[in-house]
Amino acid sequence: MLIGGDFNNRAKQLLALLERMSENNPETKVPVEELVSHLDLDRIELKNLLEYLEGRQLIEIASIGGPFLYGHVKITEKGIIKAAKFK
C-alpha cells in the first residue's frame, strides 16, 4: 500500500474522476470497473483507496461484488465539495 503523498495524490485523482463520472450527482452509482479503466490501479490499492475515501465520508460503497470487490460507488455531497477544491 502506498503511504503519504503518493497515496493522497491517488485518492485525489480517484475522487476527481468520480466527481466527473457522476456529474456531481450523489445519487449516481458509478461502476468501479469504469474507474479502474481510467486509472492505473491494482485491486489492493483500489480497495484501500475506496475504503479510505469512504472512511472520510467522501464516497459511499453502493454495491459489493465483481472483479474489484466493490461493484459501484457514489460520491457524497462532502466528496463533491472536496473534489471541487482540486480544480
N, C-alpha and C positions, 0 to 999 in steps of 0.2 A: 504494500500500500504506500502511496506517495504521502509524504507528510510536509506540512509547511506551505511555502509559496506555490510549488507546482500543484499540490492538491487544491489549494484555494483558487488558482487560475483555472483548473479544470472544472471546479464547481461553478465558477462564474460563467464559463463557456456553456456548460450544460444548462444553467438557469436561463441565460440569454437565449439560447436556442429554443428552449421550452416556451419561453415567452412569445417568440416569433411563431412557433408552430401552433400555439394555442390561440394566437391572435388576441392576446390579452384577455382571454375569457377563462375564468377559473372553473367553469363547468366543462370545458373541452377535455376529453380524455385523449392524450397523445400516446400512441404506441411506442413502447420502449425500443422496439426494433428500428423504428424510424430515427430515433435519437442516435442509436448506435451507428446507423448508416452514415450519419453526418459527422460523427466524432470517432477518433481512433482510440477506443477504449476496450479493454478486455472485460470479461464477465465480473471478475472480482473487483476491479477498480470501479466499474459502473455500479455494482451493488453498494460499495462503500460510499460513493458519491450520492446515490439516491437516498441512502439511509441518513447520511449527514444532512442533506437538504431537508429531508422530512423531519429530522430532529430539531431543526431550526425553524420549522413550520413554514418553509418556503415552498414546499410541494406536498402533495398528498398521493400516496400509493393508491391507485384506483382499482387495480386488479393484479392478481398474482397468477403466474403461470407463463409458459413459453420458454424459449431458449435462454432468456436473460433473467430468470426468476420472477421478475415483475413484468406484467403484461402491458399495463397502462399507468400513466401518472398524470396528475393535474397540477397546475401551478396555483398557488393560493394568492389571495389579494396581497398579502405581505410579500410574496415572491415576485409579483408583478412590480410592486413599488421598488423592491431591491434591484431587480433586473434593469429597471429604468435608469438607475444610478450608474450602470456600466456603459451607457451610451455616450 
